[in-house]
């Protein structure tokens, strides 16, 4: 079984110079700041763009300008050593909800490699992928929530999340179509791909059914509806009579702590929760947490 690494913004935060989501959103709120500690980021973003709309101005242009500004904020993120450790794992695919290229930039001082951007999507990110080729191997980097290379693809608002789930649902059901090199491509359903071993490799969605997924540096907040949706769909399909015993990959979720209800929920979705507590007396507690997570991933790969 192939290994896929799924990482979130928690890894970027290992470099204290990198911004928090709160700082970025507060920057975008100007000149009309508001309290938002009880709101999810998706709805904070939606309020920001809705309140920036003025009569006689095109709303879509306003949102596009905000996303360009958001992209510029994420170009100011510094490399993190942990990404080199991740790259040295025997993984074929890296999945991230981060928009930035810090994973790639972090490798530049150590490895000589070429990056090929294979993305053709303008808005959604079902197939958004960059191919990284070095002497070590060829790997794929999938940016699930968009990329600063294409500001319109940055997924943060509720409208974008819901539209994305529609695309994912279409891919799973086999109604997803796209054009590649002027040719129309019609994807088979995930069920057909499993039954006939005909995975196309065109989307990160397939990895949730045919590779072991290791999730770290990612809180999996309930607002991340697209990721919850694909995990839930996989768990449901594992119970289909026609697919019984055919979806054998594993999903691991590494965290430092977790609420019992959330842990039980993930386990009901067939996710293996691996709690690695933070040593609060350590000088580098999170670095040690992620190092131990990587050690366990290596043992399981």
Backbone as a ProteinNet text record, in pm:
[ID]
protein_1_A
[PRIMARY]
XXXXXXXXXXXXXXXXXXXXXXXXXXXXXXXXXXXXXXXXXXXXXXXXXXXXXXXXXXXXXXXXXXXXXXXXXXXXXXXXXXXXXXXXXXXXXXXXXXXXXXXXXXXXXXXXXXXXXXXXXXXXXXXXXXXXXXXXXXXXXXXXXXXXXXXXXXXXXXXXXXXXXXXXXXXXXXXXXXXXXXXXXXXXXXXXXXXXXXXXXXXXXXXXXXXXXXXXXXXXXXXXXXXXXXXXXXXXXXXXXXXXXXXXXXXXXXXXXXXXXXXXXXXXXXXXXXXXXXXXXXXXXXXXXXXXXXXXXXXXX
[TERTIARY]
84.4	0	88.5	62.5	139.6	111.4	208.1	194.7	169.1	69.9	40.6	43.9	107.7	119.2	25.2	-59.5	-154.3	-112.9	-75.2	-31.7	-105.7	-116.9	-186.1	-95.7	-156.4	-81.3	-6.2	-34.8	36.8	186.9	228.7	371.8	435.6	365.7	418.6	443.9	362.4	371.9	496.1	569.3	695.1	797.7	782.7	866.2	787.8	832.8	756	737.6	814.3	800.3	677.7	626	512.3	383.1	291.9	170.8	68.5	-12.1	-124.9	-243.4	-342	-462.6	-533.6	-532.7	-596.8	-535.2	-402	-332.7	-367.3	-372.5	-403.9	-545.6	-641	-780	-798.9	-729.9	-738.3	-684.7	-582.4	-526.9	-631.2	-703.2	-801.9	-926.4	-950.9	-1069.4	-1060.6	-940.2	-923.6	-995.7	-1059	-1057.7	-1177.5	-1243.6	-1361.7	-1341.6	-1257	-1233.3	-1358.6	-1369.3	-1481.7	-1439.2	-1508.7	-1480.3	-1527.9	-1447.1	-1484.3	-1434.1	-1401	-1341.8	-1438.2	-1569.3	-1667.1	-1705.5	-1644.4	-1681.7	-1575	-1616.1	-1518	-1458.5	-1339.3	-1270	-1351.6	-1428.3	-1507.7	-1605.1	-1670.8	-1771	-1708.7	-1591.5	-1518.1	-1483.7	-1434.2	-1398.8	-1521.6	-1633	-1754.2	-1800.2	-1794	-1833.3	-1739.8	-1610.7	-1513.8	-1549.1	-1572.7	-1596.2	-1733.5	-1832.2	-1966.3	-1969.4	-1892.5	-1891.1	-1802.4	-1721	-1638.5	-1710.3	-1830.9	-1904.7	-1971.9	-1955.7	-2018.2	-2101.2	-2205.5	-2287	-2201.6	-2240.3	-2174.3	-2037.2	-2000.6	-1874.8	-1907	-1831.8	-1856.3	-1809.3	-1902	-1871	-1761	-1765.6	-1665.3	-1526.5	-1519.1	-1389.1	-1335.8	-1427.3	-1386.5	-1327.7	-1398.7	-1349.3	-1217.1	-1204.3	-1078.9	-962.9	-987.1	-881.7	-842.3	-942.4	-913.1	-830.9	-865	-789.6	-647.1	-627.4	-492.5	-412.4	-477.8	-410.9	-379.5	-472.4	-450.9	-331.4	-324.2	-212.3	-80	-80.5	43.8	89.8	-6.1	28.8	98.5	56.1	112.5	239.3	285.6	418.5	526.1	486	580.2	589.5	601.9	612.6	749.9	812.3	950.6	960.7	1071.3	1090.7	1087.7	1055.4	1046.5	1119.7	1209.6	1291.7	1208.2	1094.8	1015.2	974.3	964.9	924.7	1031.7	1156.9	1264.3	1248.4	1215.8	1193.1	1074.1	971	854.6	890.8	972.2	1009.9	1094.9	1166.1	1252.4	1175.5	1048	963.9	936.7	911	883.7	740.8	710.5	575.3	572.7	464	446.3	366.7	283	195.8	194.2	190.7	175.7	50.8	-37	-161	-159.3	-206.1	-209.2	-326.7	-377.6	-479.3	-414.9	-281.4	-209.9	-208.2	-215.1	-212	-69.5	22.3	157.6	246.1	370.2	468.6	582.4	553.4	659.3	718.9	636.9	689.6	801.1	776.2	875	995.6	971.6	1081.9	1170.3	1111.9	1189.3	1287.2	1259.8	1347.1	1462.8	1452.2	1546.1	1691.1	1712.1	1849.5	1916.3	1838.3	1891	1889.2	1789	1771.7	1768.9	1820.5	1802.6	1682	1585.6	1465.8	1398.1	1309	1228.8	1082.5	1011.7	869.5	790.5	695.9	608	466.3	408.8	273.4	175.2	103.5	9.8	-134	-152.3	-287.1	-347	-469.6	-542.7	-673.8	-703.5	-827.9	-814.4	-918.8	-918	-972.9	-1077.4	-1146.8	-1136.2	-1174	-1173.5	-1042	-1023	-893.2	-908.4	-988.8	-1003.4	-876.3	-811.2	-693.8	-569.2	-567.5	-457.2	-331.1	-233.4	-116.7	12.1	119.3	253	340.9	415.9	502.7	644.4	699.4	834.3	925.8	1026.3	1117.6	1260	1317.8	1456.2	1526.6	1655	1728.5	1672.9	1610.9	1555.7	1435	1339	1218.1	1127.7	1014.9	913.2	794.2	748.5	635	533.8	413	306.4	267.7	253.2	202.4	63.9	-35.8	-174.7	-218.2	-263	-309.8	-463.2	-521.4	-663.9	-751.2	-697.4	-776.2	-726.5	-657.2	-612.5	-467.7	-420.7	-280.1	-265.3	-161.5	-134.9	-97.2	-59.3	-31.1	-156.7	-271.6	-400.4	-494.3	-487.7	-563.7	-711.4	-774.9	-917.7	-946.1	-844.3	-863.2	-857.9	-811.9	-799.2	-936.3	-951.4	-1080.9	-1088.4	-1179	-1194.7	-1340.6	-1416	-1555.1	-1646.9	-1760.7	-1858	-1906.3	-1928.6	-1974.6	-1876.3	-1747.7	-1643.5	-1636	-1646	-1644.2	-1758.2	-1877.5	-1994.4	-1983.9	-1935	-1915.3	-1813.2	-1709.4	-1605.1	-1660.9	-1745.5	-1804.3	-1886.9	-1954.2	-2028.7	-1936.8	-1818.6	-1721.3	-1669.1	-1642.1	-1593.1	-1698.5	-1821.8	-1931.9	-1942.3	-1926.5	-1930.6	-1817.3	-1697.9	-1583.3	-1608.1	-1660.5	-1685.7	-1792.8	-1894.6	-2005.7	-1976	-1868.8	-1835.6	-1905.7	-1948.4	-2009	-1915.9	-1794.1	-1697.2	-1631.1	-1631.6	-1570.3	-1475.7	-1371.7	-1280.9	-1210.7	-1144	-1073.3	-923.3	-856.4	-711.2	-651.6	-565.6	-504.2	-611.4	-715.5	-827.3	-911.7	-888.9	-969.1	-1058.3	-1181	-1274.7	-1248.7	-1236.6	-1210.3	-1330.5	-1380	-1490.8	-1438.2	-1441.1	-1390.3	-1491.5	-1440.8	-1523.9	-1559.4	-1661.2	-1693.6	-1585.7	-1573.6	-1477	-1508.6	-1635.6	-1673	-1620.2	-1637.7	-1587.3	-1435.4	-1370.2	-1223.4	-1174.8	-1245.9	-1208.7	-1233.9	-1351.1	-1389.4	-1300.7	-1255.8	-1178.6	-1032.5	-990.3	-852.9	-812.6	-893.3	-870	-857.8	-778.7	-755.8	-675.6	-717.6	-652.4	-539.3	-539.1	-436.1	-456.6	-574.9	-599.4	-642.2	-674.6	-721.3	-674.8	-659.2	-624.3	-736.9	-857.1	-970.8	-941.9	-878.9	-851.8	-762.6	-674.2	-578.8	-647.9	-767.8	-842.3	-901.6	-883.1	-934.5	-825.8	-708.5	-606.8	-467.4	-455.6	-325.5	-348.1	-246.6	-253.9	-231.4	-321.1	-314.2	-268.1	-165.2	-115.8	-136.5	-223.1	-259.7	-189.4	-117.2	-48.9	-42.5	-27.8	-24.9	-155.9	-262.1	-393.6	-498.4	-571.5	-665.9	-794.8	-823.5	-948	-1068	-1073.9	-1189.1	-1315.2	-1427.4	-1553.3	-1591.6	-1532.2	-1559.8	-1497.3	-1400.4	-1335.8	-1428.5	-1541.4	-1648.9	-1610.2	-1521.4	-1483	-1403.8	-1315.7	-1235.6	-1321.6	-1406.6	-1499.7	-1588.3	-1628.4	-1717.6	-1650.2	-1525.4	-1458.6	-1426.5	-1395	-1370.9	-1499.8	-1608.6	-1738.8	-1781	-1760	-1798.4	-1719.4	-1590.5	-1508.7	-1563	-1595.7	-1646.6	-1778	-1863.9	-1990.2	-1965.6	-1874.6	-1848.8	-1784.6	-1710.1	-1652.7	-1761.3	-1881.4	-1992.2	-2083	-2054.9	-2134.2	-2109.3	-2213.3	-2199.2	-2108.3	-2123	-2044	-1895.5	-1862.3	-1723	-1665	-1735.9	-1693.7	-1552.6	-1466.6	-1330.4	-1237.1	-1283.8	-1201.8	-1134.7	-1183.3	-1120.2	-1037.3	-910.6	-825.9	-720.6	-719.5	-621	-655.9	-560.2	-580.7	-562.4	-634.7	-619.8	-578.7	-464.9	-413.1	-424.5	-468.8	-478.6	-391.6	-282.1	-187.7	-219.7	-227.3	-259.2	-196	-189.3	-132.1	-238.1	-362.5	-475.5	-602.9	-710.5	-835.3	-951.9	-1062.1	-1182.4	-1232.4	-1284.6	-1329	-1437.6	-1531	-1638.6	-1584.2	-1485.8	-1426.4	-1346.7	-1275.1	-1199.1	-1291.5	-1400.5	-1495.4	-1562	-1587.8	-1646	-1551.1	-1423.9	-1325	-1311.9	-1312.5	-1300.7	-1422.9	-1540.6	-1659.3	-1647.8	-1562.6	-1534.9	-1414.8	-1374.3	-1261.5	-1129.1	-1112.5	-986.3	-914.7	-784.8	-704	-646.6	-686.6	-641.9	-520.3	-409.8	-285	-249.5	-271.6	-246.9	-103.1	-27.4	110.7	118.4	107.7	99	221.4	196.3	303.2	372.9	505.8	582.7	595.1	514	506.9	634	719.3	844.1	958.2	935.1	1039.4	1056.4	1178.6	1203.8	1142.7	1128	1074.5	962.7	854.5	749.9	686.6	657.3	589	684	809.5	908	920.4	922.8	933.1	807.1	692.7	566.3	566.2	605.8	604.2	713.7	826.9	933.4	887	816.2	763	654.6	573	471.5	537.4	643.6	714.4	778.8	832.8	891.3	786.7	666.7	559.6	511.7	510.3	471.4	571.2	700.1	802.7	786.1	755	735.2	615.8	515.2	394.4	395.6	502.4	509.9	580.9
-119.1	0	124.8	217.6	341.4	428.9	515.7	607.8	748.7	815.9	955.8	1036	1153.3	1240.5	1359.6	1381.6	1492.8	1588.7	1712.2	1806	1939.4	2004.9	2132.3	2244.8	2356.5	2477.3	2467.3	2364.6	2348.1	2336.4	2278.8	2264.3	2399.1	2486.2	2620.9	2697.4	2670.6	2745	2708.1	2605.3	2572.5	2684.2	2763.6	2882.5	3001.6	3060	3166.9	3291.3	3303.3	3418.6	3406.3	3285.1	3264.5	3310.7	3370.8	3429.1	3324.7	3361.1	3277.5	3314.1	3224.4	3254.4	3375.3	3387.8	3501.6	3632.6	3635.8	3757.4	3793.4	3692.1	3717.3	3770.7	3707.8	3751.1	3890.3	3918.2	4052.3	4157.6	4122.3	4213.5	4241.4	4137.2	4153.5	4229.3	4230.3	4298.9	4450.6	4504.4	4649.5	4703.8	4820.8	4912.5	4894	4775.2	4753.9	4629.5	4638.7	4522.1	4485.5	4359.3	4313.1	4191.7	4167.2	4051.3	3925.3	3820.6	3699.7	3571.9	3577.3	3460.1	3342	3366.7	3258.7	3207.5	3263.6	3229.1	3143.1	3050.2	2974.2	3062.4	3027.5	3109.4	3129.8	3027.7	3040.6	3156.8	3169.4	3274.1	3409.5	3409.5	3535.3	3591.9	3504.9	3547.1	3600.4	3527.7	3571.8	3708.2	3730.3	3861.7	3970	3940.2	4038.4	4082.8	3986.4	4025.4	4088.1	4044	4102	4246.4	4276	4412.1	4506	4449	4533.1	4569.1	4514.8	4543.2	4680.2	4757.5	4888.9	4898.2	4982.6	4998.6	5037.3	4986.4	5016.4	4950.9	4862.8	4789.1	4641.2	4574.8	4434.1	4348.7	4271.6	4191.6	4089.8	4025.1	3923	3984.4	4107.1	4174.2	4207.1	4244	4272.2	4146.3	4033.6	3908.8	3868.1	3886.9	3852.1	3934.7	4064	4150.2	4104.4	4063.2	4016.2	3887.7	3798.2	3673.2	3699.7	3799.3	3835	3886.8	3966.6	4016.7	3902.9	3809.4	3691.9	3611.3	3594.1	3521.3	3590.7	3724.6	3798.7	3779	3765.5	3741.7	3606.5	3508.9	3374.7	3353.8	3458	3449.6	3484.1	3540.5	3582.3	3477.3	3353.9	3245.4	3179.3	3150.5	3104.6	2952.4	2897.6	2751.5	2690.2	2561.7	2487.2	2354.4	2322.6	2201.9	2074.7	2072.5	1950.3	1899.1	1988.7	1944.9	1857.7	1882.5	1796.8	1656.1	1647.5	1517.5	1446.1	1520.5	1460.7	1407.4	1485.3	1445.2	1319.1	1295.9	1178.4	1052.4	1066	948.6	880.4	750.6	679.6	703.8	830.3	867.1	902.5	867.2	897.9	1026.1	1059	1174.8	1256.4	1388.3	1481	1564.3	1566.8	1642.5	1753	1871.6	1980.4	2073	2129.4	2232.6	2370.9	2377	2504.6	2557.4	2689.5	2752	2781.2	2789	2835.6	2726.3	2765.8	2671.3	2646.7	2656.6	2641.6	2501	2400.6	2264.1	2258.3	2314.1	2313.5	2399.5	2520.3	2610.7	2554	2477.3	2419.5	2313.8	2255	2150.2	2205	2331.2	2386.6	2388.3	2407.5	2415.3	2278.7	2171.4	2035.9	1953.5	1974	1889.1	1970.8	1909.1	1962.5	1891.5	1965.2	1902.5	1996	1938.8	2016	2007	2115.9	2119.7	2147.8	2060.8	2079.7	2101.1	2214.7	2245.4	2184.7	2082.7	2014.1	2062	2171.9	2220.1	2293.9	2263	2332.2	2391.5	2369.7	2420.4	2567.9	2643.6	2785.1	2811.9	2740.5	2770	2657.5	2536.9	2424.8	2347.4	2254.4	2187.3	2037.4	1979	1833.6	1770	1839.5	1783.5	1871.6	1963.2	2060	1990.8	1977.8	1894.3	1950.4	1941.1	1976.6	1853.4	1826.1	1708.4	1749.7	1685.5	1716	1599.7	1628.1	1523.3	1552.8	1462	1474.1	1341.4	1335.9	1210.2	1102.3	1145.7	1049.9	976.9	1054.8	995.1	1104.5	1061.2	1153	1148.2	1263.9	1270.6	1372.2	1363.9	1456	1538.8	1669.6	1758.8	1806	1769.8	1805.5	1916.6	2029	2141	2143.1	2090.4	2060.8	2185.6	2292	2413.8	2529.6	2498.1	2603	2641.5	2735.3	2773.5	2923.1	2982	3123.9	3150.1	3046.2	3061.9	3103.8	3066.6	3094.3	3146	3277.4	3331.6	3295.5	3286.8	3253.7	3116.4	3028.8	2892.3	2883.6	2989.2	2986.2	2964.9	2855.6	2816.6	2852.8	2943.3	2984.8	3011.5	3072.7	3104.4	2983.6	2993.9	2885.6	2848.4	2948.2	2922.5	2834.4	2862.2	2786.4	2643.8	2629.4	2496.2	2409.6	2467.2	2389.9	2353.2	2446.4	2416	2306.5	2306.8	2205	2066.8	2058.2	1929.1	1875	1964.5	1921.4	1857.7	1914.8	1859.1	1724	1714.8	1588.5	1479.2	1514.7	1419.3	1370.3	1462.2	1426	1329.8	1355.3	1266.9	1127.4	1120.1	989.8	912.3	981.8	915.7	881.1	939.9	910.7	1000.3	1118.5	1215.4	1334.1	1323.6	1432.4	1430.7	1546.9	1559.5	1679	1669.2	1781.4	1764.9	1870.5	1868.3	1866	1775.4	1762.8	1752	1848.3	1853.6	1844.7	1924.6	1938.3	1811	1715.6	1593.4	1590.6	1549.3	1538.7	1409.7	1422.1	1306.8	1285.2	1163.4	1124.9	1023.7	1059.7	970.8	861.6	741.6	634.7	666.1	604.4	621.1	554.3	598	536.9	388.7	354.3	212.9	130.7	180.9	110	99.1	205.2	203.3	99	86.8	-12.2	-153.6	-174.7	-309.3	-358.9	-267	-306.3	-263.4	-208	-161.1	-69.9	32.5	123.2	267.9	288.6	425	502.9	625.6	706.3	792.1	819.3	904.3	1051.8	1087.9	1226.5	1316.3	1258	1339.5	1281.9	1372.2	1330.7	1252.1	1263.6	1190.6	1040.8	989.6	846.5	797.8	885.6	845	805.2	856.7	820	679.9	616.5	480.8	380.1	427.7	332.1	356.2	441.6	460.5	484.8	457.6	489.9	639.9	705.4	849.6	877	961.3	1001	1151.6	1192.8	1332.9	1389.9	1500.1	1564.1	1714.7	1788.7	1934.3	1991.1	1916.3	1951.4	1924.7	2026.8	2011.7	1942.5	1939	1881.1	1941.6	2074.4	2144	2099.9	2111.8	2068.8	2154.8	2273	2358.7	2302.1	2209.9	2150.9	2045.5	2092.4	2002.9	1912.9	1958.8	1876.7	1753.1	1770.5	1657.1	1562.9	1618.5	1533.4	1454.8	1520.7	1455.6	1335.4	1349.5	1239.5	1125.6	1158.8	1054.6	979.1	1053.4	991.7	903.8	953	875.2	744.3	750.6	629.1	529.7	579.8	491.5	426	501.1	445.8	339.4	369.1	276.2	146.9	154.6	32.7	-64.6	-11.9	-95.8	-141.6	-95	-140.7	-289.9	-364.5	-508.4	-539.6	-462.6	-491.6	-461.4	-376.8	-338.5	-399.8	-491.2	-549.5	-607.1	-560.9	-611.2	-557.9	-460.1	-412.4	-277.2	-203.3	-76.3	-103.9	-131	-180.9	-80.6	37	136.1	187.1	254.6	306.3	457.8	523.5	667.1	688.8	756.2	785	935.8	970.7	1110.8	1131.1	1207.8	1231.8	1366.5	1367	1490.1	1486.2	1602.8	1609.9	1590.7	1624.4	1602	1607.9	1550	1547.2	1525	1590.3	1568.6	1426	1365.1	1226.7	1207.3	1300.4	1288.4	1292	1377.8	1386.5	1260.3	1209.5	1086	970.7	957.9	850.2	867.2	992.3	1018.9	974.6	1012.6	972.9	821.2	756.9	610.6	545.5	607.5	553.5	568.8	663.7	684.7	601.3	504.9	416.4	490.9	593.5	666.7	625.2	595.3	556.7	683.3	712.4	832.5	799.1	868.4	844.2	971.1	967.2	1083.8	1079.8	1185.5	1197.4	1325.4	1314.5	1433.7	1524.1	1651.7	1750.9	1747.6	1749.4	1760	1907.8	1953.9	2096.3	2149.5	2060.9	2105.1	2113.3	2070.1	2071.1	2211	2239.3	2366.3	2368.6	2250.9	2241.7	2137.2	2162.1	2059.5	2017.4	2112.7	2077	2011	2055.2	1988.3	1841.3	1814.3	1676.5	1597.2	1662.4	1595.6	1552.1	1642.9	1608.9	1508.9	1517.4	1419.7	1279.3	1267.2	1137.4	1091.3	1184.8	1149.6	1092.1	1155.9	1110.7	974.4	954.7	824.1	713.7	739.2	639.2	618.9	726	711.5	622.3	644.3	563.6	415.5	387.2	247.1	183.3	265.2	211.7	212.8	266.6	277.3	158.2
0	0	0	-90.5	-95.3	26.3	55.6	168.1	117.7	176.2	145.7	274.6	268.9	384.9	366.8	465.5	464.2	576	540.2	643.4	632.2	747.9	753.8	800.1	836.2	868.7	1001	1079.6	1205.7	1185.8	1074.1	1047.6	1016.9	945.4	918.6	1047.5	1148.4	1273.3	1354	1311	1378.7	1360.3	1256	1240	1295.3	1404.6	1470.1	1384.6	1276.4	1187.7	1096.4	1084.1	995.5	1062.4	985.3	1043	1084.7	1180.9	1218.5	1130.3	1125.2	1049.2	1108.5	1240.1	1304.9	1258.7	1249.3	1206.5	1062.6	976.7	835.3	820.5	889.2	878.9	939.7	1048.3	1106.6	1010.7	935.3	834.4	725.9	685	578.5	625.7	755.7	808.1	790.3	787.9	779.5	655	666.4	781.6	874.8	869.7	953.3	1039.8	1141.7	1229	1307.8	1342	1422.8	1504	1615.1	1699	1627.7	1633.8	1558.7	1623.8	1752.7	1816.8	1824.8	1807.9	1813	1673.5	1569.2	1432.6	1365.6	1278.1	1199.6	1090.6	1045.3	945.7	819	779	656.2	665.8	779.1	794.2	825.9	888.9	906.3	769.8	682.9	547.8	473.5	483.5	413.8	463.6	592.5	644.6	592	586.4	536.7	395.6	306.3	166.5	147.9	225	211.2	261	363.6	415.9	334.1	246.6	160.4	30.8	11.2	-111	-102.7	-208.9	-217.1	-344.7	-345.4	-466.5	-587	-701.7	-829.8	-844.1	-749.8	-762.4	-782.9	-870.1	-899	-781.4	-726	-607.7	-635.9	-752.4	-784.1	-796	-846.1	-854.2	-715.6	-625	-487.6	-423.4	-440.2	-382.3	-444.6	-574.2	-642	-587.8	-562.9	-507.3	-367.4	-288.7	-152.9	-158.1	-250.1	-261.4	-308.7	-393.9	-436	-317.2	-232.1	-112.8	-16.4	-5.8	78.9	27.1	-104.4	-164.8	-135.3	-140.3	-114.3	30	122.6	261.8	278.6	198.5	211.4	128.4	61.3	-1	100.9	213.2	317.4	427.3	386.9	484	468.5	580.5	580	587.3	533.9	533.2	673.1	676.1	801.5	783.8	876.5	868.6	859.9	926.9	934.8	797.6	698	564.8	498.7	532.3	481.7	538.5	667.2	730.3	666.6	632.8	567.1	428.4	356.7	221.5	222.4	330.4	339.5	376.9	404.8	424.9	291.2	291.3	165.8	117.5	88.1	46.6	-101.7	-166.1	-308.5	-329.1	-230.3	-243.9	-114.8	-133.2	-22.1	-47.5	50.1	39.3	143.6	105.9	201.8	175.8	284.9	273.7	271.6	278.8	273	130.1	116.6	-16.4	-62	31.4	3.4	-54.7	-88.9	-143.5	-44.8	84.4	184.7	182.9	154.9	144.9	40.3	-76.6	-184.3	-147.9	-97.6	-63.5	47.3	136.7	246.8	198.3	83	29.3	-52.7	-93.2	-191.5	-143.2	-14.6	35.5	43.4	36	54.3	-74	-156.7	-274.2	-403.1	-508.1	-642.1	-703.3	-746.9	-800.7	-900.4	-975.1	-1069.6	-1026.4	-1045.7	-1012.1	-1138.9	-1166.8	-1281	-1230.1	-1265.8	-1223.1	-1323.7	-1281.3	-1370.6	-1352.5	-1281.8	-1252.2	-1371.5	-1403.8	-1510.7	-1458.5	-1330.4	-1273.5	-1235.9	-1259.3	-1225.4	-1085.8	-1047.2	-922.8	-819.8	-858.2	-764.3	-773.1	-678.9	-667.1	-652.5	-737	-739.1	-794.8	-888.5	-956.1	-941.7	-848.9	-837.8	-785.3	-872.5	-840.2	-897.3	-819.5	-864.2	-852.9	-957.5	-962.1	-924.3	-821.6	-773.5	-809.8	-892	-938.7	-893.5	-816.5	-772.3	-799.8	-766.7	-783.4	-692.8	-582.5	-487.3	-546.7	-601.3	-657	-713.4	-765	-813.4	-717.3	-674	-583	-634.2	-580	-617.1	-495.2	-515	-411.1	-454	-374.3	-404.1	-309	-364.4	-283.5	-287.2	-182.7	-178.6	-171.1	-114.2	-94.4	-178.3	-287.3	-377.3	-355	-437.5	-436.9	-460.3	-400.5	-423.2	-568.3	-642.4	-785.3	-861.7	-808.6	-872.1	-762.3	-731.1	-618.1	-617	-734	-737.9	-679	-677.1	-628.1	-475.8	-408.9	-263.1	-201.1	-129	-74.7	72.9	103.5	241.8	277.5	187.8	216.2	209.9	276.1	280.1	141	54.8	-81.2	-157.4	-140.4	-209.4	-155.4	-24.4	36.9	-16	-18.5	-62.4	-209.9	-291.7	-432.9	-453	-370.1	-379.4	-347.3	-245.1	-210.2	-326	-398.6	-516.5	-619.8	-639.3	-734.1	-685	-554.7	-499.5	-513.5	-487.6	-500.7	-644.6	-738.4	-880	-914.9	-859.2	-887.3	-832.1	-710.3	-648.8	-725.2	-773.5	-842.4	-988.6	-1043.8	-1182.8	-1282.4	-1239	-1330.5	-1354.5	-1306.6	-1317.3	-1454.9	-1521.5	-1654.1	-1654.8	-1736.3	-1756.3	-1890.6	-1933.5	-2061.9	-2037.5	-2104.5	-2092.7	-2232.3	-2265.6	-2398.2	-2507.7	-2488.5	-2582.2	-2594.7	-2506.4	-2506.2	-2382.6	-2400.5	-2290.2	-2212.9	-2081.9	-1995.3	-1904.6	-1901.4	-1814.3	-1712.9	-1586.2	-1482.9	-1448.2	-1421.4	-1368.8	-1223.9	-1173.3	-1031.6	-947	-823.3	-733	-713.9	-707.7	-693.7	-810.3	-932.4	-1050.3	-1046.2	-1002.9	-996	-895.5	-784.3	-682.9	-734.1	-791.4	-837.1	-950.2	-1036.2	-1153.9	-1149	-1034	-1016.7	-1133	-1154	-1265.9	-1218.6	-1117.1	-1068.5	-1172.9	-1197.8	-1301.8	-1247.1	-1117	-1059	-1088.1	-1133	-1172.9	-1057.9	-943.1	-830.9	-697.8	-601.1	-465.2	-399.5	-452.1	-395.6	-393	-496.9	-506.1	-392.5	-343.6	-241.1	-111.3	-88.3	31.4	21.1	-94.3	-115.2	-151.9	-194.4	-239.6	-182.3	-79.3	-14	134.8	214.3	356.3	371.8	444.8	465.4	608.1	622.3	753.8	768.1	859.1	876.5	1000.2	980.8	1093.3	1071.3	1181.1	1170.7	1120.6	1145.6	1091.2	1197.8	1236.7	1347.7	1305.9	1177.9	1126.7	1199.4	1197.4	1253.9	1181.4	1248.6	1188.3	1067.7	1057.9	942.7	814.9	828.1	710.4	649.8	601.3	558.4	441.8	354.3	240.1	283.9	383	430.4	513.3	598.2	671.8	574.7	466.8	370.7	304.8	262.5	192.2	289.1	415.1	515.1	544.4	555	579.9	462.5	340.5	222.4	215.1	244.9	245.8	348.6	470	575.2	531.9	464.9	416.4	309.2	217.3	107.1	155.8	265.5	322.8	369.8	390.1	436.1	321.2	197.8	83.8	61.6	35.5	14.8	-103.7	-211.9	-332.2	-314.5	-214	-192	-64.8	-6	121.2	112.9	203	209.1	102.1	20.2	-91.5	-64.1	33.3	70.7	195.8	176.2	285.5	332.3	272.5	316.9	456	519.7	654.9	656.3	745.1	766.5	911.3	930.3	1063.6	1090.2	1207.9	1248.1	1371.3	1354.6	1462.9	1528.8	1661.9	1733.2	1872.2	1934.5	2069.3	2176.5	2143.2	2232.2	2149	2202.5	2126.1	2222	2193.8	2273.8	2251.4	2356	2348.2	2242.3	2232.9	2134.6	1992.3	1968.8	1835.6	1804.2	1901.5	1883.4	1847.1	1920.4	1893.3	1757	1719.9	1588.3	1477.5	1489	1388.5	1381.7	1495.5	1497.5	1432.3	1446.2	1378.4	1227.8	1184.5	1042.2	995.9	1077.7	1045.4	1034.9	1115.7	1123.1	1250.9	1241.1	1356.4	1419.9	1541.9	1612.4	1697.1	1671.4	1744	1822.1	1952.7	2037.7	2088.8	2056.7	2101.8	2185.3	2318.2	2403.9	2392.3	2411.2	2413.9	2550.7	2547.5	2671.8	2706.2	2799.9	2830.9	2896.5	2943.1	3005.9	2904.6	2784.7	2681.9	2623.3	2577.1	2509.9	2370.6	2311	2174.4	2169.3	2237.5	2250.8	2118.9	2031.2	1906.6	1806.4	1807.1	1721.9	1761.2	1890.5	1937.4	1904.7	1914.5	1880.6	1734.7	1646	1503.6	1468.4	1535.7	1511.3	1548.7	1660.2	1701	1603.7	1555.1	1455.1	1329.7	1285.1	1165.2	1189.9	1309.8	1341.8	1330.6	1379.2	1373.6	1229.8	1153.4	1012.1	940.7	968.3	903.5	939.1	1065.1	1107.3	1035.7	1003.1	943.4	790.7	733.8	586.5	525.4
[MASK]
+++++++++++++++++++++++++++++++++++++++++++++++++++++++++++++++++++++++++++++++++++++++++++++++++++++++++++++++++++++++++++++++++++++++++++++++++++++++++++++++++++++++++++++++++++++++++++++++++++++++++++++++++++++++++++++++++++++++++++++++++++++++++++++++++++++++++++++++++++++++++++++++++++++++++++++

